[in-house]
Structures are given as C-alpha cells and as structure tokens.
Amino acid sequence: MYQIEALGQLLRDRRRVALRELRWPRVARNVVLLGLVSLLTDLSAEMVATVLPLYLVYTLGLSPFQFGVLDGLYQGVTAFIRLGGGFAADRWRRYKEVCALGYGISAASKIAFLAAGSALGALAAIIVVDRAGKGIRTAPRDALISLSSARGELATAFGVHRAMDTAGAMLGPLVAFALLTLASNAYDAVFVVSFCVGLVGLSILVLFVQNPVADERVVREWDVSLRAVAGLIRAPGFVGLIFVAGILAVFTVSDGFLYLSLQRSLEFDARFLPLLFTGTAAVYMLLAIPCGRLADRFGHGRVFLAGYALLVSAYLLLLLPSFGTAEVVVYVALLGAYYAATDGVLMALASTMLPAPVRGSGLALIVTATSFGRLLASMLFGALWTAFSVETAVLAFAAGLLVAICAAVIVMMRLKVTTSFA
C-alpha cells in the first residue's frame, strides 16, 4: 500500500515538473521589456522592409548579382558601427542610453521616407541611416539581456527576447498589407504608422528599462579601452568562436535569395513572396524559447550546429524535385527552426566567454564577423547565380556549408569550449 502511495506521489511530482517546463520561462524584467521594445521596433521596420527583394528584382529589374551586392551591403554596412556601439556602452557603462540612441535613429528614418519620394539616392541614404541605428543598438541591447540574466539561463533569456522580437517581424508585413488593402497605394500611411510604432517602443526603453548594477570590484579590474577589446581577439576560446561564426556565415544565403530561388523553382505568384517572411518569422517565434531551453540544458554548441544542419537541408531541398505547396511549408519550417537554433544561442554562447565589463564589445565582434561573412555570401551567391545558374550556386553553398560545419566541430573540440558541448 505504501509503495502504491509513493508511486502516486512520484507521478504527481513528475506531472508538476512537466507543467513547470511548459510554462512561460521566468526571466528578468529587463529581458521582457527589451523584448517588447524589439517587438514594436521590428513591427515598425518590417512594415517597409519585407518587399525589398521583390521590388528590386521584379520592379527595378536588377540582376541577381546586383541584388546580391545591395543585399550584402544592407547586412554588412553596420559592422563597424556595431563595434562602436558596443565599445561606447562598455566604456561609459550606459547600455540603455546607447540603445536608445540607436532605436531613436531607426524610428526617425521611417518618417524620412515621406520626404524622400522616389529618389533612389535619398532612399538608399535613409536605408543606411536605419541600418546605422540598428548597428548602434544591437550589441548594447544583447549585453543588457546577458548582464540581466543568470549564467545557466542565458540561452532561455535570449530565446524569450528573440521570440518577442520575431513576433514583431511576423506582424509587420501583415499590418502593412492591411493598410494597403484599406487604402490602395497609401505608402505614406505605412511610413507614418511605422514611425509611431517605433516611437512607442523607444518610449518603453527610455521609461522602464534599467542599466544593470555593475560589480565594482570586477569593473576596477578592467580598463575598458581599445587595447582591452583588441585583447579579446587573442583569447583562444573566443577567437575560435569568432572563426566559427564567421566561416559559417560565409556560406549562409540570405532569406531574399532563398525565397527568390524557391519562387523560381515552384513558379508561384511572386506577390505572395512577402508571406514567406511572415511564415518563417512565425516558426522562429514558436521555437526560439524551446531551442533556448535545449541549449541551456544540453549545450549551446550542439544546438547551434544543429541549426546549421537544418540550413543545409534547406539548401538541398531546392535541388530536389518539387513536391508542390507542401514544399513551401517544409521550407519555411526549416528556415524558422534554423534561426531559432542559432541566433540567440550564439549570443548566449559568446556571453559565457566574455567578462562583464567588455560584454557589449565582445558581442559586437561576433556580430561583425557574421555580418562580413553574410556580405561575402550574398555577393558570391549572386555572382554564381549570374555566371552559371541558381542550382549551381545552391549546390556550391551546400557543399561549402557542410565543410564549414565540420571545421566548426573540430575547432570547438580542439579549443575545449566546454560551454559548447557540455
């Protein structure tokens, strides 16, 4: 009888543990607030950004190589600005204030579209300004998330933030579509609403987010200078992670190219192309927190590299015979899962290697490496597509990414990055 009662109690305990696992994870207040800020900012940004590949290639008639150059610059133009934002936040210990500067610049750029009209040079300048704002805010924001979270919950915290961030990316195209449905060609309304939403996000950051309390003993041990930041590059474990992130990024094809390749393969109506962004964002949003929890429990490196294995599968899917509409669903799921397993998890992995006083600068170095890698990837993929064919380009990148994953495993194991596989 006592054994039966003990068994019943054991089952009840396990049920309570399972229910706790299913609940929304408990993370710091700063993480939730920053997630809300990012949700609103991404909603604002994606209202005007998701039609860019369609507009450049189908409306302006750019070649794949020309699109690759512009897409690469779009992703890589903020590399040095990210370093500046991360260093300034570490130097002054003002992560929130540097974040606010970046968010403010991005919000202001939305209203500037009203004055630009159809002038290509002015539009390009506004896009650069918007990307500059993103570059300034990214590293300080991620440092705030990292410094506000316990070491064993870093990937979960980044997963919560990325889930909320991606909710905005998912909603942005839908809001823009709704506005244009209500008033045909009312692009001015899209720009104004985008600006207002971005302003609300900035207000939440300024009014409610707090800078983390620094450990004065640790701060005194560090002279946050350019020499100290450069010294991070010489640290064996961290330089290995920079190499891993960079080499994988070199063989990471941008979403715009992948969606265009899928559209050409399946020959569906091009006007549905922006919906693929929304679908991928939805999958990312749903899987970001579970992937973060898996990374905290089973190892950041394992989940990170598994994400890139999913990306290889997405490449290979483009080379197989088409199986209709279901292929779109599978493709969107693969890309969304890839982002969920890599984006926040990489920041969590880097955070475990970086001292708190230079956390922003170190995270900026990682993002810079991936930005330059993706810049090269877009240019190379566009050149291969233009010179040969999209199938040749995809095959070359699939082979390159497989080699890069193998190299990443070797580097992590040789450097004994315990947080990667522990």
C-alpha positions as CSV (number, residue, x, y, z in Angstrom):
1,M,0.0,0.0,0.0
2,Y,2.8,2.4,0.9
3,Q,4.5,1.6,-2.4
4,I,1.4,2.5,-4.3
5,E,1.1,5.8,-2.4
6,A,4.8,6.5,-3.1
7,L,4.3,5.7,-6.7
8,G,1.3,8.1,-6.9
9,Q,3.3,10.9,-5.2
10,L,6.2,10.3,-7.7
11,L,3.8,10.6,-10.6
12,R,2.3,13.8,-9.2
13,D,5.8,15.3,-8.7
14,R,6.7,14.4,-12.3
15,R,3.5,16.0,-13.5
16,R,4.2,19.2,-11.7
17,V,7.8,19.3,-13.1
18,A,6.4,18.8,-16.6
19,L,3.9,21.6,-16.1
20,R,6.6,23.9,-15.0
21,E,8.6,23.1,-18.1
22,L,5.6,24.1,-20.3
23,R,5.1,27.4,-18.6
24,W,6.4,30.7,-19.9
25,P,10.0,30.8,-18.6
26,R,10.8,33.2,-15.8
27,V,13.3,35.7,-17.0
28,A,14.5,39.1,-15.8
29,R,12.2,42.2,-16.1
30,N,14.7,43.8,-18.4
31,V,14.6,40.9,-20.8
32,V,10.8,41.1,-21.1
33,L,10.9,44.9,-21.6
34,L,13.6,44.7,-24.2
35,G,11.6,42.0,-25.9
36,L,8.6,44.3,-26.1
37,V,10.8,47.2,-27.4
38,S,12.2,44.9,-30.1
39,L,8.7,43.6,-31.0
40,L,7.5,47.1,-31.7
41,T,10.7,48.1,-33.5
42,D,10.7,45.1,-35.7
43,L,7.0,45.6,-36.4
44,S,7.9,49.1,-37.5
45,A,10.9,48.0,-39.6
46,E,9.3,45.0,-41.3
47,M,6.3,47.1,-42.5
48,V,8.6,48.7,-45.0
49,A,11.4,46.1,-45.5
50,T,9.9,42.7,-46.5
51,V,9.0,43.7,-50.0
52,L,12.6,44.8,-50.8
53,P,13.7,41.7,-52.7
54,L,10.5,41.7,-54.8
55,Y,10.8,45.4,-55.5
56,L,14.5,45.4,-56.5
57,V,14.4,42.3,-58.7
58,Y,10.9,42.4,-60.2
59,T,10.2,46.1,-60.3
60,L,13.6,47.7,-60.9
61,G,14.9,44.7,-62.8
62,L,18.2,44.2,-61.0
63,S,20.3,41.2,-61.9
64,P,20.9,38.6,-59.2
65,F,24.5,39.9,-58.9
66,Q,23.3,43.5,-58.4
67,F,20.8,42.3,-55.8
68,G,23.5,40.3,-54.1
69,V,25.7,43.4,-53.8
70,L,22.8,45.5,-52.4
71,D,21.7,42.8,-50.1
72,G,25.2,42.2,-48.8
73,L,25.7,45.9,-48.1
74,Y,22.3,46.0,-46.4
75,Q,23.5,43.3,-44.0
76,G,27.2,44.4,-43.7
77,V,27.1,48.2,-43.7
78,T,26.6,48.4,-39.9
79,A,29.6,46.2,-39.0
80,F,31.9,48.9,-37.7
81,I,29.0,50.8,-36.2
82,R,28.2,47.8,-34.1
83,L,31.7,47.8,-32.8
84,G,31.4,51.4,-31.9
85,G,28.1,50.9,-30.2
86,G,29.3,48.0,-28.1
87,F,32.5,49.8,-27.1
88,A,30.8,53.0,-26.2
89,A,28.3,51.1,-24.0
90,D,31.1,49.2,-22.2
91,R,33.3,52.3,-21.8
92,W,30.5,54.5,-20.3
93,R,28.5,51.7,-18.6
94,R,25.5,53.2,-20.3
95,Y,23.9,50.3,-22.2
96,K,20.4,51.7,-22.1
97,E,21.4,55.1,-23.3
98,V,23.4,53.8,-26.3
99,C,20.4,51.5,-27.1
100,A,18.0,54.5,-27.0
101,L,20.2,56.4,-29.5
102,G,20.1,53.5,-32.0
103,Y,16.4,53.0,-31.6
104,G,15.7,56.7,-32.0
105,I,17.7,56.9,-35.2
106,S,15.8,54.0,-36.7
107,A,12.5,55.4,-35.7
108,A,13.3,58.8,-37.3
109,S,14.4,57.2,-40.5
110,K,10.8,55.9,-41.1
111,I,9.3,59.3,-41.2
112,A,12.1,60.4,-43.5
113,F,10.7,58.2,-46.3
114,L,7.9,60.8,-46.7
115,A,10.4,63.4,-47.8
116,A,12.5,61.1,-50.0
117,G,9.8,60.4,-52.6
118,S,11.1,58.1,-55.4
119,A,14.7,59.5,-55.4
120,L,16.9,56.4,-55.3
121,G,19.8,58.2,-53.7
122,A,17.7,59.5,-50.9
123,L,16.1,56.1,-50.3
124,A,19.5,54.5,-50.2
125,A,20.7,57.1,-47.7
126,I,17.6,56.5,-45.4
127,I,18.2,52.8,-45.5
128,V,21.8,53.3,-44.5
129,V,20.7,55.6,-41.6
130,D,18.2,52.9,-40.5
131,R,20.9,50.2,-40.6
132,A,23.2,52.5,-38.6
133,G,20.6,52.8,-35.9
134,K,20.3,49.0,-35.8
135,G,24.1,48.7,-35.6
136,I,24.4,51.1,-32.7
137,R,21.7,49.4,-30.6
138,T,22.3,45.7,-31.2
139,A,25.4,45.0,-29.1
140,P,24.3,47.1,-26.1
141,R,20.8,45.5,-26.2
142,D,22.3,42.0,-26.2
143,A,24.7,43.0,-23.4
144,L,21.7,44.2,-21.3
145,I,20.0,40.9,-21.8
146,S,23.1,39.0,-20.9
147,L,24.0,41.1,-17.9
148,S,20.5,40.9,-16.6
149,S,20.4,37.0,-16.7
150,A,21.8,34.2,-14.7
151,R,24.6,32.2,-16.5
152,G,22.6,29.0,-16.6
153,E,19.6,30.7,-18.2
154,L,21.3,32.8,-20.9
155,A,20.0,30.9,-23.9
156,T,16.5,30.9,-22.5
157,A,16.6,34.6,-21.9
158,F,17.8,35.2,-25.5
159,G,15.1,32.8,-26.7
160,V,12.4,34.8,-24.9
161,H,13.7,38.1,-26.4
162,R,14.1,36.6,-29.9
163,A,10.6,35.2,-29.7
164,M,9.1,38.6,-28.9
165,D,11.4,40.3,-31.5
166,T,10.3,37.9,-34.2
167,A,6.6,38.4,-33.3
168,G,7.1,42.0,-34.5
169,A,8.8,40.7,-37.7
170,M,5.8,38.5,-38.3
171,L,3.2,41.2,-37.7
172,G,4.9,43.9,-39.6
173,P,4.2,42.7,-43.2
174,L,0.6,41.9,-42.1
175,V,0.0,45.4,-40.8
176,A,1.4,46.9,-44.0
177,F,-0.7,44.6,-46.1
178,A,-3.8,45.6,-44.1
179,L,-3.1,49.3,-44.5
180,L,-2.6,49.0,-48.3
181,T,-5.7,46.9,-48.5
182,L,-7.7,49.6,-46.8
183,A,-6.2,52.4,-48.9
184,S,-4.6,51.3,-52.1
185,N,-1.0,52.7,-52.7
186,A,-1.2,54.6,-49.3
187,Y,2.5,54.2,-48.7
188,D,2.5,57.4,-46.7
189,A,0.2,55.8,-44.2
190,V,2.6,52.9,-43.8
191,F,5.5,55.2,-43.1
192,V,3.6,57.3,-40.6
193,V,2.2,54.2,-38.7
194,S,5.7,52.6,-38.8
195,F,7.2,55.8,-37.2
196,C,4.5,55.9,-34.5
197,V,5.0,52.3,-33.6
198,G,8.8,52.7,-33.4
199,L,8.3,55.8,-31.2
200,V,6.2,53.8,-28.7
201,G,9.0,51.1,-28.5
202,L,11.6,53.8,-27.8
203,S,9.4,55.3,-25.1
204,I,9.2,51.9,-23.3
205,L,13.0,51.6,-23.4
206,V,13.6,55.1,-22.0
207,L,11.0,55.0,-19.3
208,F,11.2,51.4,-17.9
209,V,14.4,49.6,-18.9
210,Q,17.3,49.9,-16.3
211,N,21.0,49.6,-16.6
212,P,22.3,46.5,-14.7
213,V,24.1,47.2,-11.4
214,A,27.8,46.7,-12.1
215,D,30.1,44.7,-9.8
216,E,32.6,47.5,-8.8
217,R,35.3,45.0,-8.0
218,V,35.2,43.5,-11.4
219,V,34.9,46.9,-13.1
220,R,38.1,48.1,-11.3
221,E,40.0,45.1,-12.6
222,W,39.2,46.1,-16.2
223,D,40.3,49.2,-18.1
224,V,37.8,49.3,-20.8
225,S,39.9,50.5,-23.7
226,L,40.5,49.7,-27.3
227,R,43.5,47.7,-26.3
228,A,41.4,45.6,-23.9
229,V,38.8,45.0,-26.6
230,A,41.5,44.0,-29.1
231,G,42.8,41.6,-26.5
232,L,39.6,39.6,-26.7
233,I,40.6,38.6,-30.2
234,R,43.8,36.9,-28.8
235,A,41.8,34.9,-26.3
236,P,41.9,31.3,-27.6
237,G,38.3,30.3,-26.9
238,F,36.8,33.5,-28.1
239,V,38.8,33.8,-31.2
240,G,37.8,30.3,-32.1
241,L,34.1,31.2,-31.7
242,I,34.7,34.3,-34.0
243,F,36.2,32.0,-36.6
244,V,33.3,29.5,-36.3
245,A,30.7,32.2,-36.6
246,G,32.4,33.9,-39.5
247,I,33.1,30.8,-41.6
248,L,29.5,29.6,-41.2
249,A,28.2,33.0,-42.2
250,V,30.2,32.9,-45.4
251,F,28.1,30.1,-46.6
252,T,24.7,31.4,-45.3
253,V,22.5,32.5,-48.1
254,S,20.2,35.5,-47.3
255,D,16.5,34.9,-47.0
256,G,15.8,37.1,-50.0
257,F,17.9,34.8,-52.3
258,L,16.4,31.6,-50.8
259,Y,12.8,32.9,-51.3
260,L,13.5,34.0,-54.8
261,S,15.1,30.6,-55.6
262,L,12.1,28.8,-54.2
263,Q,9.7,31.0,-56.2
264,R,11.5,30.3,-59.4
265,S,11.5,26.6,-58.7
266,L,7.8,26.3,-57.8
267,E,6.7,29.2,-60.1
268,F,4.1,30.5,-57.7
269,D,2.8,34.1,-57.9
270,A,5.6,36.5,-56.9
271,R,3.2,38.7,-55.0
272,F,3.0,36.0,-52.3
273,L,6.7,36.2,-51.7
274,P,6.5,38.5,-48.6
275,L,4.3,35.9,-46.9
276,L,7.3,33.6,-46.7
277,F,9.0,36.1,-44.4
278,T,5.9,36.0,-42.2
279,G,5.8,32.2,-42.1
280,T,9.5,31.9,-41.3
281,A,9.1,34.5,-38.5
282,A,6.1,32.6,-37.0
283,V,8.1,29.4,-36.8
284,Y,11.1,31.2,-35.4
285,M,8.9,32.8,-32.7
286,L,7.4,29.5,-31.7
287,L,10.7,27.6,-31.5
288,A,13.0,30.3,-30.0
289,I,12.2,29.6,-26.4
290,P,12.3,25.8,-26.7
291,C,15.6,26.0,-28.5
292,G,17.0,28.3,-25.8
293,R,16.0,25.8,-23.1
294,L,17.5,22.9,-25.0
295,A,20.8,24.9,-25.4
296,D,20.9,25.7,-21.7
297,R,20.3,22.1,-20.8
298,F,22.3,20.1,-23.4
299,G,24.9,22.6,-24.6
300,H,24.9,25.7,-26.7
301,G,27.3,24.4,-29.3
302,R,25.2,21.3,-30.0
303,V,22.0,23.3,-30.7
304,F,23.9,26.0,-32.6
305,L,25.5,23.5,-35.1
306,A,22.2,21.5,-35.3
307,G,20.6,24.7,-36.6
308,Y,23.2,24.9,-39.4
309,A,22.4,21.3,-40.3
310,L,18.8,22.4,-40.8
311,L,20.1,25.2,-43.2
312,V,22.0,22.6,-45.2
313,S,18.7,20.7,-45.5
314,A,17.0,23.8,-46.8
315,Y,19.7,24.2,-49.5
316,L,19.4,20.6,-50.6
317,L,15.6,20.9,-50.7
318,L,16.0,23.4,-53.5
319,L,17.9,20.9,-55.6
320,L,15.3,18.1,-55.2
321,P,12.3,17.6,-57.5
322,S,9.4,19.9,-56.4
323,F,6.5,18.4,-54.5
324,G,4.2,21.4,-54.7
325,T,2.7,23.6,-52.0
326,A,3.9,21.3,-49.2
327,E,7.5,22.2,-50.1
328,V,6.8,25.8,-49.2
329,V,5.6,24.7,-45.8
330,V,8.6,22.5,-45.2
331,Y,10.9,25.2,-46.4
332,V,9.5,27.9,-44.1
333,A,9.7,25.5,-41.2
334,L,13.3,24.6,-41.8
335,L,14.4,28.3,-42.1
336,G,12.4,29.2,-39.0
337,A,13.9,26.4,-37.0
338,Y,17.4,27.3,-38.2
339,Y,17.0,30.9,-36.9
340,A,15.6,29.6,-33.6
341,A,18.6,27.3,-33.0
342,T,21.3,29.8,-34.0
343,D,20.6,33.5,-33.4
344,G,20.1,33.8,-29.7
345,V,22.1,30.7,-28.9
346,L,25.2,32.2,-30.5
347,M,24.9,35.3,-28.3
348,A,24.4,33.1,-25.2
349,L,27.5,31.0,-26.0
350,A,29.6,34.2,-26.6
351,S,28.3,35.6,-23.3
352,T,29.7,32.7,-21.3
353,M,33.2,33.5,-22.6
354,L,33.2,37.3,-22.1
355,P,33.9,39.3,-18.9
356,A,31.0,41.6,-17.9
357,P,32.9,44.9,-18.4
358,V,33.5,44.1,-22.1
359,R,30.4,42.1,-22.8
360,G,29.0,44.6,-25.3
361,S,32.2,44.9,-27.3
362,G,32.7,41.2,-27.4
363,L,29.2,40.5,-28.7
364,A,29.7,43.3,-31.3
365,L,32.8,41.4,-32.5
366,I,30.8,38.3,-33.0
367,V,28.0,40.1,-34.9
368,T,30.6,41.9,-37.0
369,A,32.2,38.6,-38.1
370,T,28.8,37.2,-39.1
371,S,27.9,40.5,-40.9
372,F,31.0,40.4,-43.0
373,G,30.5,36.7,-43.7
374,R,27.0,37.3,-44.9
375,L,28.1,40.3,-47.0
376,L,30.6,38.0,-48.8
377,A,27.9,35.2,-49.0
378,S,25.4,37.5,-50.8
379,M,27.9,38.8,-53.3
380,L,29.3,35.3,-54.0
381,F,25.9,33.7,-54.3
382,G,24.7,36.4,-56.7
383,A,27.8,36.1,-58.8
384,L,27.5,32.3,-59.1
385,W,23.8,32.6,-60.0
386,T,24.5,35.2,-62.7
387,A,27.5,33.4,-64.2
388,F,26.1,29.9,-64.0
389,S,22.7,29.1,-62.6
390,V,20.8,29.2,-59.3
391,E,21.2,25.4,-59.0
392,T,25.0,25.7,-59.3
393,A,25.0,28.4,-56.6
394,V,22.9,26.4,-54.2
395,L,25.0,23.3,-54.7
396,A,28.2,25.2,-54.1
397,F,26.9,26.8,-50.9
398,A,25.5,23.5,-49.6
399,A,28.9,21.8,-50.1
400,G,30.7,24.8,-48.5
401,L,28.4,24.9,-45.5
402,L,28.9,21.2,-44.9
403,V,32.7,21.7,-44.8
404,A,32.3,24.8,-42.6
405,I,30.2,22.7,-40.1
406,C,32.9,20.1,-39.9
407,A,35.5,22.8,-39.4
408,A,33.4,24.3,-36.6
409,V,33.1,21.0,-34.8
410,I,36.9,20.5,-34.9
411,V,37.7,24.0,-33.7
412,M,35.3,23.8,-30.8
413,M,36.5,20.4,-29.7
414,R,40.2,21.4,-30.0
415,L,39.7,24.6,-28.1
416,K,37.7,22.6,-25.4
417,V,35.0,25.2,-25.4
418,T,33.2,23.5,-22.5
419,T,30.1,25.7,-22.8
420,S,29.7,24.5,-26.4
421,F,29.2,20.8,-25.8
422,A,28.8,20.5,-22.0
